[in-house]
Amino acid sequence: MPVSLQTVIETYLADEAYHATWKRNVGERDASLVRLRPIIDRFISRSSTMSVFREELDRGLRAGDDWGATGTGFLMELNKLAKNYSAAGETALRRLLDGLTAANLGQRIEEFHAFAVAQKQQIKGNSAVSPGNSAFIMSMFAFWLDRDAAPPIYYVSLRRGIKRLIDAGVIQKASGLQLGYDAVDVRSAVSHEAVVQVISEVAATDSRLANGPYWKEIFFLWVDQNPGVLVSENEIEIGDEKSATATIIPHEPLPATPPALLRRLIADLRRHILIEDELVRRIYHGLLAGHVILSGPPGTGKTELARLIPELLWQREVSAGANPDPQGPTMATQRVTTSAFATRLVTATDEWSVRTLIGGLAPGSEGGQPVYRIQYGHLTRTIFDNWAISEGNPAGWSNPQRKSVRAPSVLGGGEEREFRGRWLIIDEFNRAPIDLALGEALTALGGSGALRVPVEGGSVELPLPRDFRIIGTLNSFDRNYLNQISEALKRRFAFIEVPPPTRKRRGEEQAIVLAKALKDVAHLSNNQIQVDTNGVVRWVNVVSLTPQQDGTYTVGWGSPEPALRAGFGFLWNVFEVIRIYRQLGTAQAIALLRQMLIAGVVQGFTAVDQWASALDLALCDTVADQLQLLLPDELDVLIDAFASEDRATFVARINATLERLLGSQRRLGAQVGALNVAIEAQGVDDQGAPLARLSEEPDAYASQAPRLSEAQVVALFHWQNAGYPLPTFVRRLRAFKAERGL
């Protein structure tokens, strides 16, 4: 039987700590309206331009950051509108804000959504304003302009809180309400009015609820953060189910794997992911020492590594009886996971708190009455999995026994297996306020050996298993936009960079990219692309890829040579040139090729020019927006590389760019560093002669800029191969440069 809305409200009203926090926030928001309202009025009256309006809003909001509007859903969307929409964006926004009130909010949302959808057809990729943010943007402005009427602000938490109440049967779905996967959608006047109706019915349930202009946001955020309150007592599941087949094991430090076995296990790992042996060993050694963060650009396999390494590198080989192969050893062996580790994977968000990782009081229902119970977080639950203890009996935590864990195997396709223990993986580590979320766990991770965990009436120390580890992943591209990690936390982790493969592994990476992309589009090929049970990928008369024991593929192209071979070669040349300035992972190469292949497979391309034109558009759709933050000199080189008509022109242009940087030693040094990395990776020119590095001495270019020889340019930028025009992609790069100039 579902919990009643009245019970939910009673529990919400009783959460004194939550309301105390919001009392302070409400005062700060009201004070900030004094800054924000004049900024909007100046824009509406044409006293400021779109770019000035955007800058003033940025300063006004960041002065207090009280509205949750400084992230991707609001300020960054307005930034796109200012930078990418020219006069059309400014005109549309000014018209929509002029006279905006709570009464016409639904209609303005619908108009802004229609504008965003229409413009998205012309402004591709992440440069376009997301139509899905129309309700949030318009409702935020409507509240600032019409606070007394207090229209709902369409935060994700408000829309998700309503959806939670509907899914739990606590409230009824109103006519016209649009339900998304995990939240209600607001795109039109009808869907807005349906939300207003739902909110009115909730408010009518208890007169104490609607006690101020912000109550809607405060209440539905609380519902979203406390899903346990919507579950009746007999439905509540506390902790993970414990397997009766778990084994009591010694409590010991994390052991080293025998060297000969480790070599074989690393070889197996490299069948799953393209990675250097030395890098795997660095991660392995880091884990022997303690906790590890895997950092690097997107698409380099950090999350996959974090899941595979604990399960694979601590496996053991045991006797499986007589070996049927007379040429092999006397006894056969098999791998077991009883000495390895399962993992719990969680993805960090900016809403994390101590309760997310450690635990705290969470509302629930008992006999129709609101109650609070301790709800444990991801870290605490993972530690519990390793101990043979009762979560409900803290008195027995002081000297627990280690036990094995039964869990799904990543390598075994989800098959349940027995492991020595379980580790925690925190994906996108610094997207969360991680220092805040870990709280007192910093002390435990620093070597105290025990985590202080909340229990009824206080807190108790929960020992950390000596072989327990946390692995985090960190996207280094977003480092400037994400929550900063404190020095105290950095001392508790080893930070290991996972870069993309270098040009020296070109053949291996190309084959993997080609195989995976073809598998992804096989269903579109009218059975021309097939994958057999041995993993062989075949495109009839075009190409075949056969997997090898070391995880690589043998590539066989059709005869006569298909147009795709030249098209794929051109794609790879372009991709490697982009990598000089933007480290893109193998996953980005797969996405780029997949996009190009879809066009060719569906339309039946037979000419290289067709593949090249498809690549031009695929670059815009999958790669271009990741280049938006490149500096002007880097964009200059890429534009010249893809737009110059002959080799001599490009050689002259890139050397002219280096000459212009002579007055900026920092940028010149960065250019030289990027070019040298590519020179080392390339190794030799097209004649097989070693490529000479550029000097990186601080005073080497005091009066004369470095120069690239024609041989260096040909090798680094692939001018030894005939290129094809990329007009659309070059236009995007030029637009990015113009934005940086502004």
C-alpha positions in Angstrom: 0.0 0.0 0.0 1.6 3.4 -1.0 2.5 6.0 1.5 0.0 8.9 1.6 0.9 12.5 0.5 0.0 13.7 4.0 2.6 11.3 5.5 5.2 12.6 3.0 4.4 16.2 3.9 4.5 15.5 7.7 8.0 13.9 7.3 9.1 16.9 5.2 7.9 19.4 7.7 9.7 17.6 10.5 13.1 17.8 8.8 14.4 20.7 10.8 18.0 20.6 9.6 16.8 20.8 6.0 14.6 23.8 6.6 17.3 25.6 8.6 19.6 25.4 5.6 16.9 26.7 3.3 16.0 29.6 5.6 19.5 31.0 5.1 19.3 30.4 1.3 16.0 32.1 1.0 17.4 35.3 2.6 20.4 35.3 0.2 18.2 34.8 -2.8 15.9 37.7 -1.9 18.9 39.9 -1.4 20.4 38.9 -4.8 17.2 40.0 -6.6 18.4 43.6 -6.0 21.3 42.8 -8.3 19.5 40.7 -10.9 16.4 42.7 -11.7 18.1 45.8 -13.0 20.4 43.7 -15.3 17.3 42.1 -16.9 15.5 45.4 -17.2 18.5 47.0 -19.0 18.5 44.2 -21.5 14.8 44.4 -22.2 14.9 48.1 -22.7 17.9 47.7 -25.1 20.2 49.6 -22.8 22.6 46.6 -23.0 23.5 44.1 -25.7 23.3 40.3 -25.4 27.0 40.0 -24.7 26.9 42.7 -22.0 23.7 41.1 -20.5 25.4 37.7 -20.4 28.5 39.1 -18.7 26.5 41.1 -16.1 24.3 38.1 -15.3 27.4 36.0 -14.8 28.9 38.5 -12.3 25.6 39.0 -10.6 24.9 35.3 -10.1 28.5 34.3 -9.1 28.5 37.0 -6.5 26.3 34.7 -4.4 25.6 31.6 -6.5 22.3 31.3 -4.7 20.1 30.2 -7.6 21.8 27.1 -9.0 22.0 28.9 -12.3 25.7 29.1 -12.9 26.0 25.7 -14.6 25.2 24.1 -17.9 21.4 24.5 -17.8 21.3 28.3 -17.6 24.4 30.5 -17.8 26.2 28.2 -20.3 23.0 28.1 -22.5 22.9 31.9 -22.5 26.5 31.9 -23.4 25.7 29.8 -26.5 22.9 32.1 -27.3 25.2 35.1 -27.1 28.1 33.6 -29.1 26.5 31.4 -31.7 23.1 32.9 -32.6 24.1 36.5 -33.8 21.2 39.0 -33.8 18.5 36.3 -34.0 19.3 35.0 -30.5 19.3 38.5 -28.9 16.1 39.5 -30.6 14.3 36.3 -29.6 15.4 36.4 -26.0 14.5 40.1 -25.6 11.0 39.5 -27.0 10.4 36.6 -24.7 11.5 38.4 -21.6 9.6 41.6 -22.4 6.4 41.4 -20.3 7.2 37.9 -19.0 5.0 37.0 -15.9 3.8 33.9 -14.1 0.6 34.2 -16.1 2.2 33.8 -19.5 5.1 31.6 -18.6 3.7 28.5 -20.3 3.3 30.3 -23.6 6.8 31.8 -23.4 8.3 28.3 -22.6 6.5 26.9 -25.7 7.8 29.8 -27.9 11.4 29.5 -26.6 11.3 25.7 -27.1 10.1 26.1 -30.7 12.9 28.7 -31.4 15.6 26.4 -29.9 14.3 23.4 -32.0 14.3 25.4 -35.2 17.8 26.9 -34.6 19.2 23.5 -33.7 18.8 22.4 -37.3 21.2 25.1 -38.3 23.6 25.2 -35.3 24.9 21.7 -34.9 26.3 19.9 -31.9 26.9 21.4 -28.5 27.0 24.9 -29.9 23.2 25.0 -30.0 21.0 25.8 -27.1 19.3 22.6 -25.8 15.5 22.8 -26.3 15.2 20.7 -23.1 16.4 23.6 -21.0 13.8 26.1 -22.3 11.5 25.6 -19.3 14.3 26.1 -16.8 15.6 29.3 -18.5 12.2 30.9 -18.9 10.9 30.0 -15.5 14.0 31.4 -13.8 13.6 34.7 -15.6 9.9 34.6 -14.8 10.5 34.2 -11.1 13.0 37.1 -11.1 10.6 39.3 -12.9 7.4 38.2 -11.0 8.6 37.0 -7.6 5.3 37.9 -5.9 3.4 35.5 -8.1 6.2 32.9 -7.5 5.9 30.7 -10.7 7.6 27.3 -10.4 11.3 27.3 -11.3 11.8 24.2 -13.4 14.9 22.7 -11.7 15.5 19.1 -12.6 14.9 18.3 -8.9 11.4 19.8 -9.1 10.4 17.9 -12.2 11.9 14.7 -10.8 10.2 15.2 -7.4 6.8 15.4 -9.1 7.6 12.2 -11.2 8.6 10.4 -8.0 5.3 11.2 -6.3 3.4 10.0 -9.4 5.4 6.8 -9.8 4.8 6.0 -6.1 1.1 6.5 -6.4 1.1 9.4 -3.9 -0.4 11.9 -6.4 -2.4 11.4 -9.6 -1.1 12.4 -13.1 -2.9 15.5 -14.3 -4.3 15.8 -17.8 -1.7 17.1 -20.2 1.3 16.3 -17.9 4.2 14.9 -20.0 6.2 12.1 -18.2 9.8 11.6 -19.2 12.1 8.7 -18.1 12.8 10.1 -14.6 11.1 13.5 -14.6 8.1 15.4 -16.0 8.8 17.3 -19.3 7.7 20.9 -19.7 7.8 22.0 -23.3 4.4 23.7 -23.9 1.8 25.8 -22.3 -0.4 22.7 -21.8 2.4 20.8 -19.9 3.2 23.9 -17.8 -0.5 24.3 -16.8 -0.6 20.6 -15.9 2.4 21.1 -13.5 0.8 24.1 -12.0 -2.4 22.0 -11.4 -0.3 19.2 -9.7 1.5 21.8 -7.5 -1.8 23.4 -6.5 -3.3 20.0 -5.5 -0.2 19.2 -3.4 -0.4 22.6 -1.7 -4.1 22.1 -0.9 -3.3 18.9 1.1 -1.7 20.8 4.0 -1.9 24.5 4.6 1.5 24.5 6.3 3.2 23.5 3.0 2.9 26.7 0.9 4.6 29.0 3.3 6.6 31.2 1.0 7.5 31.8 -2.7 10.2 29.1 -2.7 8.2 26.3 -1.2 7.7 24.4 -4.5 11.4 24.1 -5.1 12.2 23.3 -1.5 9.6 20.6 -1.1 10.1 18.8 -4.4 13.9 18.9 -4.0 13.4 17.2 -0.6 11.2 14.6 -2.2 13.8 14.0 -4.9 16.6 13.7 -2.3 14.6 11.4 0.0 13.1 8.6 -2.2 12.9 6.3 0.9 10.0 8.3 2.2 7.9 7.0 -0.7 8.5 3.4 0.3 6.3 1.6 2.8 7.9 -0.2 5.7 7.5 -3.7 4.3 9.1 -2.6 1.0 12.3 -1.1 2.4 15.5 -3.0 1.5 18.4 -2.2 3.9 21.9 -3.0 2.5 22.8 -5.6 -0.1 21.6 -9.1 0.1 24.2 -11.3 1.7 25.0 -14.6 0.0 24.9 -17.7 2.2 27.8 -19.2 0.3 30.3 -16.4 1.3 33.6 -17.8 2.8 35.4 -16.5 5.9 38.9 -15.5 4.8 42.1 -14.2 6.5 42.2 -10.4 7.0 45.4 -9.5 5.2 47.0 -6.7 3.2 46.6 -6.6 -0.6 49.1 -9.2 -1.9 51.3 -9.0 -4.9 50.6 -11.3 -7.9 53.5 -13.6 -8.8 55.5 -11.9 -11.6 55.1 -14.7 -14.2 51.4 -14.8 -13.6 51.1 -11.0 -13.6 52.7 -10.9 -17.1 50.0 -13.3 -18.4 47.2 -11.4 -16.7 48.4 -8.1 -18.2 48.5 -9.7 -21.6 44.9 -10.8 -21.0 43.9 -7.2 -20.0 45.4 -5.8 -23.2 43.0 -8.1 -25.1 40.2 -5.9 -23.7 41.8 -2.5 -24.0 44.6 -0.9 -26.0 47.1 0.1 -23.3 50.8 0.0 -22.7 52.2 -2.7 -20.4 54.2 -0.1 -18.4 51.0 1.9 -17.7 49.2 -1.2 -16.4 52.1 -1.9 -14.1 52.0 1.7 -12.8 48.3 1.4 -11.9 49.0 -2.0 -10.3 51.8 -0.6 -8.2 49.7 2.3 -7.2 46.9 0.0 -6.0 49.4 -2.1 -4.0 50.3 1.2 -2.3 46.8 2.6 -1.8 44.0 4.3 -3.6 44.3 5.5 -7.2 42.8 8.2 -9.5 42.9 7.5 -13.2 42.9 10.8 -15.0 43.0 11.7 -18.7 41.0 12.9 -21.7 37.6 11.3 -22.6 37.6 8.0 -24.4 40.9 6.5 -23.2 39.3 3.7 -21.3 39.7 4.9 -17.7 36.4 3.5 -16.5 36.9 0.2 -18.3 40.4 -0.1 -16.7 38.9 0.7 -13.2 36.5 -2.2 -13.6 38.8 -4.8 -15.2 42.0 -4.4 -13.2 40.6 -5.4 -9.7 39.0 -8.5 -11.2 41.8 -9.6 -13.5 45.2 -8.7 -12.0 44.6 -10.5 -8.7 43.3 -13.7 -10.2 45.1 -17.0 -9.4 45.7 -20.1 -11.4 44.7 -23.4 -9.8 45.1 -27.0 -11.0 42.3 -28.2 -13.2 43.5 -31.8 -13.6 45.5 -33.5 -16.3 46.2 -31.5 -19.4 44.7 -33.1 -22.6 47.4 -31.4 -24.7 50.4 -33.8 -24.7 52.7 -30.9 -25.8 51.6 -28.9 -22.8 52.4 -29.0 -19.1 51.6 -32.1 -17.1 48.7 -30.4 -15.2 46.2 -28.0 -16.7 45.4 -24.8 -14.8 42.4 -22.5 -14.7 41.9 -19.0 -13.5 39.8 -18.2 -10.4 38.5 -14.9 -9.0 38.5 -16.0 -5.3 41.6 -13.9 -4.9 40.4 -11.0 -7.0 38.0 -8.2 -6.4 34.5 -7.3 -7.6 33.6 -3.6 -7.9 30.7 -1.2 -7.1 30.6 1.5 -9.8 29.0 4.9 -8.9 29.0 8.1 -10.9 29.7 11.3 -9.0 27.3 14.3 -9.3 27.3 17.8 -7.9 24.5 16.9 -5.5 26.7 14.5 -3.5 26.9 15.0 0.3 28.3 13.0 3.3 25.1 11.0 3.2 25.8 9.9 -0.4 29.1 8.2 0.5 29.0 7.6 4.2 25.4 7.8 5.4 22.9 9.6 7.6 19.3 9.8 8.6 16.8 9.3 5.8 13.0 9.7 6.1 10.8 6.7 5.8 7.3 5.6 6.9 6.2 3.1 9.6 2.6 2.4 10.3 1.6 5.5 8.3 3.8 7.7 10.5 7.0 9.4 9.4 10.1 8.0 10.8 13.9 8.4 10.3 16.3 5.6 9.8 20.0 5.4 9.1 20.7 5.0 5.4 24.2 4.0 4.5 26.1 5.5 1.5 28.1 3.9 -1.3 31.4 3.8 0.6 30.0 2.4 3.8 27.9 -0.2 1.9 30.9 -1.4 -0.1 33.0 -1.8 3.1 30.1 -3.7 4.7 30.2 -6.2 1.8 33.7 -7.2 2.9 32.9 -8.0 6.5 30.9 -10.8 8.1 28.9 -8.5 10.3 25.3 -7.5 10.9 24.7 -3.9 9.8 22.1 -3.6 12.5 24.4 -4.5 15.3 27.2 -1.9 15.6 28.4 -3.5 18.8 29.9 -6.3 16.6 31.8 -4.1 14.3 34.9 -3.7 16.4 36.6 -6.9 15.5 34.9 -8.3 12.4 35.9 -11.3 10.2 36.7 -10.9 6.6 34.5 -12.7 4.1 34.4 -13.3 0.4 31.8 -11.6 -1.8 29.6 -13.1 -4.5 28.9 -10.6 -7.3 28.4 -10.4 -11.1 31.7 -10.7 -13.0 32.6 -8.0 -15.5 34.8 -10.5 -17.5 32.2 -13.2 -17.2 29.3 -11.2 -18.8 27.5 -10.7 -15.5 27.7 -14.3 -14.3 27.9 -14.4 -10.5 31.3 -15.5 -9.1 33.0 -15.5 -5.8 35.6 -12.8 -5.1 37.9 -12.0 -2.3 36.2 -8.7 -1.7 34.7 -5.6 -3.3 36.2 -2.2 -4.1 34.5 1.1 -4.8 34.9 2.9 -8.2 33.9 6.6 -8.3 33.5 7.6 -11.9 33.9 11.3 -12.9 35.5 11.8 -9.5 35.7 15.5 -9.4 32.2 16.3 -10.7 31.2 16.0 -7.0 32.2 18.2 -4.0 34.2 15.1 -3.1 35.9 16.5 0.0 32.5 17.4 1.4 31.1 14.0 0.5 33.9 12.0 2.0 33.8 14.0 5.3 35.6 12.2 8.1 36.5 9.4 5.6 39.6 11.5 4.8 41.0 10.4 8.2 40.3 6.8 7.4 41.8 7.0 4.0 44.8 8.7 5.5 45.7 5.6 7.5 43.6 5.5 10.6 42.1 2.2 9.4 38.5 2.9 10.6 35.6 4.9 9.1 33.3 6.7 11.5 29.8 5.7 10.5 26.5 7.1 11.8 24.3 4.8 13.8 21.2 5.3 15.9 22.1 7.6 18.7 25.6 8.5 17.5 28.4 7.0 15.5 30.7 4.0 15.5 34.0 3.2 13.9 33.8 0.7 11.1 37.2 -0.9 10.3 38.5 -0.6 6.7 39.7 -4.0 5.2 43.4 -3.9 4.7 43.0 -4.9 1.1 40.2 -2.4 0.3 40.7 0.2 -2.4 38.9 3.2 -4.0 39.6 3.8 -7.7 38.4 7.2 -9.1 38.3 8.4 -12.7 38.8 12.0 -13.7 38.2 13.6 -17.0 41.1 16.0 -17.4 39.4 18.0 -20.2 36.9 19.3 -17.7 39.4 20.1 -15.0 38.8 23.8 -15.0 35.0 23.4 -14.8 34.7 20.8 -12.1 34.9 20.9 -8.3 38.4 21.3 -7.1 40.1 18.5 -5.1 41.8 19.6 -1.9 45.5 19.0 -1.3 44.6 16.8 1.7 42.6 14.5 -0.6 45.2 14.5 -3.3 47.7 13.1 -0.7 45.5 10.1 -0.2 45.5 9.0 -3.9 48.0 8.3 -6.6 47.1 10.2 -9.7 48.0 8.2 -12.9 47.4 9.7 -16.3 45.8 7.4 -19.0 46.7 9.0 -22.4 45.4 8.0 -25.8 47.5 5.6 -27.8 50.4 7.2 -29.7 51.1 7.1 -33.4 53.5 4.2 -32.8 50.4 2.0 -32.1 48.6 3.4 -35.2 48.0 0.0 -36.8 46.6 -1.7 -33.7 44.4 1.3 -32.9 43.1 1.6 -36.4 42.1 -2.1 -36.5 40.3 -1.9 -33.2 38.5 1.3 -34.2 37.5 -0.2 -37.6 36.3 -3.5 -36.0 34.2 -1.8 -33.3 32.6 0.8 -35.6 31.7 -1.8 -38.2 30.0 -3.9 -35.4 28.0 -0.9 -34.4 26.6 -0.3 -37.9 26.3 -3.9 -39.0 22.5 -3.9 -38.4 22.1 -1.1 -41.1 24.0 -3.0 -43.8 21.4 -5.4 -45.1 23.5 -8.3 -43.9 26.6 -7.1 -45.9 28.5 -6.6 -42.6 28.6 -9.7 -40.5 30.2 -10.7 -37.2 30.7 -14.5 -36.7 30.9 -16.4 -33.4 34.7 -16.1 -33.4 34.6 -12.4 -33.4 35.6 -12.0 -37.1 34.1 -8.9 -38.7 33.5 -9.1 -42.5 32.1 -6.6 -44.9 31.6 -8.5 -48.2 34.3 -7.4 -50.8 35.4 -4.5 -48.6 37.3 -5.6 -45.5 37.7 -8.4 -42.9 39.1 -8.1 -39.4 40.2 -11.2 -37.5 40.9 -11.1 -33.8 44.3 -12.3 -32.5 45.3 -13.7 -29.1 46.9 -10.4 -28.0 43.6 -8.5 -28.6 44.6 -6.9 -31.9 43.0 -7.6 -35.3 44.5 -8.6 -38.6 43.0 -6.4 -41.3 42.4 -7.7 -44.9 41.2 -5.3 -47.5 39.2 -6.4 -50.5 40.6 -6.4 -54.1 40.3 -4.2 -56.1 40.9 -1.8 -53.3 37.6 -0.4 -52.0 37.0 3.3 -51.7 36.5 2.9 -47.9 40.2 2.1 -47.5 41.3 5.5 -48.8 38.4 7.2 -46.9 39.4 5.6 -43.7 43.1 6.5 -44.3 42.1 10.1 -44.8 40.0 10.0 -41.6 42.9 8.7 -39.6 45.3 11.4 -40.9 42.8 14.1 -39.9 42.3 12.5 -36.5 46.0 12.3 -35.8 46.5 16.0 -36.8 43.8 17.0 -34.4 45.5 15.0 -31.7 48.5 17.2 -31.9 46.5 19.9 -29.9 43.6 17.9 -28.4 44.2 14.5 -26.9 41.2 12.4 -28.1 40.8 8.9 -26.9 40.1 5.8 -29.0 36.4 6.1 -28.2 36.3 9.4 -30.0 37.8 7.8 -33.1 35.2 5.0 -33.0 32.4 7.6 -32.7 33.8 9.6 -35.7 34.2 6.6 -37.9 30.8 5.2 -36.9 29.2 8.5 -37.9 30.9 8.4 -41.3 30.1 4.8 -41.8 26.4 5.2 -41.2 26.2 7.7 -44.0 28.1 5.5 -46.4 26.3 2.2 -45.4 22.8 3.7 -45.7 23.5 5.5 -49.0 25.8 2.9 -50.6 28.9 5.0 -51.1 31.3 3.7 -53.8 33.6 6.7 -54.3 36.3 8.2 -52.1 34.9 11.7 -52.5 31.6 10.5 -51.0 33.4 9.1 -47.9 35.4 12.4 -47.6 32.2 14.5 -47.7 30.7 12.2 -45.0 33.8 12.7 -42.9 33.5 16.5 -43.2 30.0 16.3 -41.6 31.0 13.6 -39.1 33.8 15.8 -37.8 31.3 18.6 -37.2 28.9 16.3 -35.4 31.3 14.3 -33.2 34.6 16.2 -32.8 34.3 19.9 -33.5 32.8 21.0 -30.2 35.7 19.3 -28.4 38.0 21.8 -30.2 36.0 24.9 -29.2 38.4 25.7 -26.3 41.6 25.5 -28.4 43.6 28.7 -28.5 43.8 30.9 -31.6 47.3 29.8 -32.7 46.3 26.1 -32.4 43.1 26.8 -34.4 45.2 28.7 -37.0 47.4 25.6 -37.6 44.5 23.2 -37.9 42.6 25.6 -40.3 45.7 25.9 -42.4 46.3 22.2 -42.3 42.9 21.4 -43.7 42.4 24.4 -45.9 45.7 25.0 -47.6 45.7 23.9 -51.2 49.4 22.8 -51.5 52.3 21.7 -49.3 54.4 24.8 -49.8 51.6 27.1 -48.7 51.0 25.1 -45.5 54.7 25.0 -44.6 54.8 28.8 -45.0 51.7 29.4 -43.0 52.6 27.2 -40.0 56.0 28.8 -39.8 54.4 32.2 -40.1 52.2 31.2 -37.1 55.3 30.3 -35.1 56.9 33.6 -36.1 53.8 35.5 -34.8 54.2 33.8 -31.4 57.7 35.1 -30.9 56.4 37.9 -28.6 54.5 35.4 -26.5 57.1 32.9 -25.0 54.4 31.0 -23.1 52.3 30.2 -26.2 55.4 29.6 -28.3 56.6 27.1 -25.7 53.2 25.4 -25.7 53.3 25.1 -29.5 56.8 23.7 -29.5 55.9 21.2 -26.8 52.8 20.0 -28.7 54.8 19.6 -31.9 57.6 17.8 -30.2 55.2 15.2 -28.7 53.9 14.5 -32.2 57.5 14.4 -33.5 58.5 11.8 -30.9 55.3 9.7 -31.6 55.9 9.9 -35.4 59.6 9.0 -35.1 60.6 9.2 -38.8 59.7 11.2 -41.9 58.2 9.6 -45.0 61.7 8.6 -46.2 62.5 6.8 -43.0 64.9 9.4 -41.6 64.6 10.3 -37.9 62.6 13.5 -37.2 64.5 16.2 -35.4 63.0 17.7 -32.2 62.6 21.4 -31.8 64.6 23.0 -29.0 62.6 23.6 -25.8 65.3 25.7 -24.1 63.7 28.9 -22.6 66.2 31.2 -24.4 66.3 29.2 -27.7 63.9 31.6 -29.4 64.8 34.9 -27.9 65.1 36.6 -31.3 64.2 34.0 -33.9 61.2 31.7 -34.0 61.6 27.9 -34.6 60.9 26.7 -38.1 59.5 23.4 -39.3 61.2 21.8 -42.3 59.1 20.4 -45.1 59.9 16.9 -44.0 58.6 17.6 -40.5 55.4 19.2 -41.8 54.8 16.3 -44.2 55.3 13.7 -41.5 53.4 15.5 -38.7 50.5 16.8 -40.8 50.3 13.9 -43.3 50.9 16.0 -46.4 52.5 13.0 -48.1 48.9 11.8 -48.8 46.5 13.5 -51.0 43.8 15.3 -49.0 40.2 16.1 -49.6 38.4 19.4 -48.8 36.7 19.7 -45.4 34.8 23.0 -46.0 32.1 22.6 -43.3 34.6 21.5 -40.6 37.0 24.4 -41.5 34.1 26.9 -41.2 33.4 25.6 -37.7 37.1 26.0 -36.7 37.1 29.5 -38.1 34.0 30.3 -36.1 35.7 29.1 -33.0 38.7 31.3 -33.7 36.4 34.3 -34.2 34.8 33.6 -30.8 38.1 33.4 -29.1 39.1 36.7 -30.7 36.0 38.4 -29.3 
